[in-house]
């Protein structure tokens, strides 16, 4: 099993958003856009495939919906 350090760093960046003061203080719309941009960046850099990208986009949508409640 090979671990791609860039993939690990990308996932760490995704989950680190939860503790980022600038991200936390942003509007739900801005947080959603940040998540989408990060997912797009990961896919463009070849760190994730289309299935992984779709999962991150779905997670971004679900988080956005939760934040609006």
Secondary structure, 3 states (H helix, E strand, C coil): CCCCHHHHHHHHHHHHHHHCHHHHHCCHHHHHHHHHHHHHHHHHCCCCCHHHHHHHHHHHHHHHHHHHC
